[in-house]
Amino acid sequence: MAAGSKKQAAQENDKESRSLEEMLDEIDEIVEKLDDEDLPLDEAFALYSRGVKLTEESSRSIDRVEKKVQKLMDDGSTEDFD
């Protein structure tokens, strides 16, 4: 496997291993930094872009969990969550 491919595979594994809580914590940190009025525009844009990516990744993670829960409920293998 080429060095670039190994690096890309490692990055994908890191992405998958990040917990939803870690992603949400990082989003909170980004929001706090963006609240700083003295933040240079280029840094603010980079933080904003990172926040958007994390939000999308978090949404996909939540969607996967919702699908798993729905499958469990459809299979009748869990109790009602109400």
N, C-alpha and C positions, 0 to 999 in steps of 0.2 A: 504494500500500500504506500502511495506517495506521501511525503511529509505534509503536503497541503491537505490531503484527504484525511490523514490522521488528526490534524488540527481541527478540521471541520467536524469530524465525528466526535471529538472531545467536546467541542462547543455545543453540539446537539445534546450530548449526554448531560452537560452542565445545565442546559436549558430545561431538560426534562426533570432533573433532580431538584430544581428550585421549587420550593413550596409556594403555595398561593400566599401564605402569610409573609414570606420573604419578599415576594413581588409587591404586595400591598404596602409593606413597610418602606420599600424603596420608593414607591409612588408617593407616599406621605413625605419622605425626605425631599423629593424633587419639588413637591408643592411648596414646602417651607422655603426652599432655596429660591423658587420663582417669586415668592412674595417679597424678596429683597429688591427694593427699588434701585439699588446701586449695581445690580448684576449687569455685566456687559451683555449687549444684545446677542453676540455670537454664542456666549455661554448659555444664555437663556434659551436660545433656539435649540442648542444641543440637548439641554435638559428636557425641554418640551418634547423633542423627538423621541428621546429615551422614554419619557412618560407615556407617550402614545403607544410605543412598542410594548411596554410592560402592560398597559391596559388591554391591548389586544391579546397578549399572551395569557393574561389573567382570565379574560373572558373565555378563551378557548379551554382553559383548565376547568373553569366552572361548568362549561357546556359538557365536557367529558364526564364530570362527576354527576351532573344531572341525568345524562344518558344511562350511566351505570345504575343510579337509583331507580330510574324509570324501568329499566330492564328487570331489576330485582322485584319491583312492585308488579310488573306484568307477569313474572314467573310465579307470583304468589309466595315467594320465599321470605317476605318480610311483613311485619305488621304495618298498619296504617300509621303514618307519621303525625297525624292530627293530635 
